[in-house]
């Protein structure tokens, strides 16, 4: 046991630290409407639970012939499931218990690390998917990073912003005998300048940096698709070639829509929390309405509620077969004659359907970029 009672107004005990007298309101943090938060958490948990397990079922059906997108979607869904159980369900149970903590101090610290890790991994898995799409479109014929390594990198990077939570949070037991799992920022163990620096680093690494990378990568993808589409339709192509190239505009349209949905959803769900934490770091806790605090404090986790439905909407109905092929049609003009001729060639495509292309560089040899 690392908690104990003390005759001072409130007593705090860390793993290796002394008792510190604190005030009850500071220990519990800013006030908010408990009922509103519990209702929102309950709705978010149900939506995330249904959506993410529906995606898992869909991925199970195509796992034997999985492509890169299936692998990345599985890791994103796994990260969102962590958010569902640790950040949503865990927080809901904690709220229903009036934020009382009945487990040891170590469990308090570990719980907060898991909550932060779940949120961070979901955000960075979106970035990993964006990098995967970027490589597939910009460098389709070159050797690209495997989807497994991209996912592993996202999991590893997500652990870095999560580890400080082990030292920031602790179990406290005020004079009323109830124990709580709270931040040291509310026990006066850490000054306000440290809180500002910490919040800037966490907000920057967990929210702002992923948002910036998503915007840059998807914008670059859209520009590249637009450039290739312009090149195709400015060149000389037969009617069959023009008809065969209609996949590129569809891919461009899908990428644009995906860009809008992902970036706007990520922005909307995370901006309120960033806004709230900046105000709490630089102003008084009472400067924000308690109803807004109840909402803004958890809305960033709602991104994991929308992610599975975004995937279900944009994912193809069927996964490409693992041993498929595609047909590449070249239109060339002879140097000795004004007559043009067409040359067709079958090329293997792991995980892709039989499709027609006028330029081989528009489709990766190993795998179709949108599967």
N, C-alpha and C positions, 0 to 999 in steps of 0.2 A: 504493500500500500504506500502511495506517495501523497495521500491527502490526509489532512488532520484539522482538527478544530483548534481555535485560538480565541482568546478573550478580546483581541482587537476587533474593531468593527468588521473587517473582512480579512481573511488570511489566504495567502497564495503560496503554493509550494511547488517548485520545479523539481526535475530529476536530481539536480545537484545544487539547487539554489536555496537561499534562506527565505524565511517568511517575510512577506511584504504587506504592509497595511494599504488597502485600496478601498475605494468607494464602490458600492453595489452598482450604480448606474454605469460607471466606467467599465466594470468587469463584463457586464452583459452587452455593452455596445449601444449603438443608437436604437431608440424605440421605433417600433413599426407595428402595423396592424397584424396581429398573429392570425386571426381568422382568414383574412384575405390571402396571406401567404400560404396557409395550409390548403385552401381551395385551389389556388393556382398550381401548387406543387402536385396535388392529387390529379388534376387534369393533365398536367405535363407528363406525369409518370405513366398514366394509362395510354396516352397517345404515343409516347416513346416506346413503351413496352409492345404495343400492337405493331407499330411501324417497323421497328428493328427486327422483331421476330418474324414478321412477314418477309422482310428482305432475306433473312437467314434461310427461310424455307425456299425462297426463289433461288438463292445461290446454291443450295443443296441439290436442286434439280439439275443444275448445269456444272457442278463442280468437277465431274469426271472429264469434261471437255472444256475446262475453264481457260479463259484468256487472261490477258493482263488486267483488264478492267474488273473481271470477276475477283481476282486476287486482291486488288486495291479496295474494291467495294466490301469485301469480307473484312478487311482490317479496319475500314472506316466504321462498319457496322459493329464490330467488336469494341471499338473505342466508344461508340455511342451507347452500347449496352453497359459499359462501365459507368458512363454518365447516368444512365437510367437507374442503376442500382445504388451507386455510391453517392452521386450528387443529388439525385431526385428522391429516391426512396429513402436513402440514409438521412437526408435533410428533413424529409417529411416526418419520419419516426422521431427524429430529434426535436422537431417543433411540437409534435403531439405530446412529448414528454416534458414540455415547457423548458426545453434546452438543458434539462438535467442530465448529468453524465454518471452512469452507474458502473462503468468499466475502469480499469486502471489508467494511469497517466499515459503509459506507453500506447495504449489503444486509442486514446484521444489524439495523440500526435500522428499515429499511423493512419487513422481515419481521415484526418485533414490532408495528409500527403496523398492518399488515394483519391480524395475529391479533386484536388488540384491536378493530379496526374490524369484523371479521366477527362477533365475539361481541356487540358493542354493537348493530350493525344488526339482528341477529336478534331481540334483546330489544325494541328500539324498534319494529320492524315489528309485533310482537304488540300493542304499545300503539296503533299506527296502526290496526290492524284493530279493536281495541276502540272507538276513537273513531268509526270508520266505522259500526260497529253501533249505537253510542250515538246518533249523529245520525239514523240510519235509523229508530230506534224512538221516540226522544223528540221529534224534529222532522221527521216524515216528509213533511209537505206544504210545508215551507219549503225554500228553496234551501240545499243543503248543500255542504260542501267536496268537491271532486272527489277521487276515489281517487288520481289521479295526483299531485295536490298533497300529499295525505297521505303517500304513499310517498316523494315527494321530500323532504318535511320530515323523515321518519324517517331517510333516508340522510344528510341534512345534519347533523342533531343527533348522529348516531352518530359523525361525524368528530371532534367536539370532544373527547371523552374519549380518543380514540386518538392525537392529536398529541403529548401528553407522552411517549409511548413512544419517540419519536425522540430525545429527550434523556436518557431514563432508561437505555436499553440501549446497549451498546457492545461492540466486539470486544476481547478481551483475549488476551494471549499470555504465559503463565507461563514459567518457566525450562525446563520440560520440552519446549518447542517446539510444544505443541499450542495451537491457538487456540480460544476459546470466545466465544459470544454471551451476555452476562450482564447483569444489572441493576447499576446503580451502588450500589444498596443493599448489595450484597455485596462491593463494592470499597472501601468506606469513603469514597467520594467524597461521599456524602450521609449526614447524621447520622440517628439513629433518630427524632428528632422530625419531621423532614421526611418520613420514611417513613410515620409514623402519619398525618400530614396528607394525604399523597398517597393512601394506602390508603383513608382515610375518604372522600375525594372520589370516587375511582374506584368503590368499592363502592356509594356512595350514588347516583351517576349511572348506573352500568351495571346494577346489580342491584336495589337497594332501591327507588329511584324507579319503575322500570318495574313492579315487583311491586305497589307501592302504587296506581299508576294502574290496573292491571288489576283489582285488587280493587274499587276505587271505581266504575269504569265498568261492569263487569259486574253489580255489585250494584245499581247504578242502573237498568240495563236490566231486570233481573229484577223489581225493585219496580214499574217502569212497566208491564211486561206483566201482572203480578199485579193492578195497579190497573185496567187496562183490562178484563181478564178479569172482575173483580168487577163492574164497571160494566155490561158486556154482559149478564151473567146475572141481575143484579138488575132490569134493565129489562124492559118488556113486548115480547116477540118472538114471532113466529109459529113454528110448528114448522119451516117451511122455513128461517126465519132462524136458528133455533138450530142446525139441521144445517149451515147454511152457515158458521157461525162456529167450527166445530171446528178451523179452522186456527190460531186464536190460542192455545188450550191447547197445541197441538203445538209452536208456535214458542216458547212459554214453557218447555216441557219441554226443548226443544233448547238454549235459551239457558242454562238451569240446568245441564244436563249439560256444555255447553261451558265454562261458568264453572268448574265443579268440576275438569274435566280440565286446562284451561289453567293455572289458578292453582295447583292442587296440584302439577302437573308442574313448573312454573316454580319453585315454592317448594322442592320436594324436590331438584331438580337444582342449585340455586344456594346453598341454605343451607349445605351442607357446606363449600363453598369460602369463603364469608363467614366461617364459624366458624374455619376454618384460618387465614386471613389475619389475623384479629383476634388469634389466639393468637401467631402468628409476629411480629406487630408489637409486642406487649406482653410477651411471655415469651421464653424460650429456644427455640432451634430444636429442641432435643432433647425438648421437652415433648410432642410428638406422635409417635405410632408411625410408623415409616417405611412400613408398609403403608397406613396411613390417608393419609399424605401422597401416596403414589403414586396413590391413588384420588381424594381430595378435590381434588388439583391440576388434574384434568382433567374431573371429573364435570359441571361447569357447562356444558361443551360438549355434553353428552348431550341437552340440550333440543332441539338441532337434529336429533337422531335420532328424537325422538318427534313433533315438529311435523308432518312429512309424513303420518304415520299418523293423527294427530288430524284433519287436514284430510280425508284419504281416508274416514275413518269418518263425519264429520259433513257432508260435502259432499253436495249433491243428486246424484242419478244423472244428471240432464240439466240443462243450463243453460237458462234461460228464453229464448224467442225474442226477438229484438231489437225486432220490431214487433208485439208482442202487445197484448192488451187485457184488461181485467177488468170484471166486472159488479158494480155497486154497488147493493144493494137497500136502499131507504129504507122504513121502516115509520112512517107518520104517522097521527095521529088528527085527524080533521076538527073544526074549532071549531063547526060548525053541526050536526053529527050525531055520534052515539055510535059510528057504524060507522067502522072504520079501513080504510085502503086502502094498497096497496103500489105503489111506483113504482120501475121499474127503468131503469137508465141505463148505456150502454156508455161506458167511459172508456179512453183510450189508456194503455198502460203500456209504456214502453221497457224491454225486457229482462225482461218478466214474463208469466206465463200468464194464462188467463181464469179468474178466481176470483170468488167472491161475498163481499161484505162488508156488514154492517149499518150500519157507520159509516165514512164515507169517510176520516176522519182516522186510521183504523187501518192504512191502506195508503198508501204514498207514491205520488203520481201518476207520478213519473218512473221509479220502479224499485221492485221488491219488496224489502223490507229483508233478506230472507234468501237472496238470490241473488247 
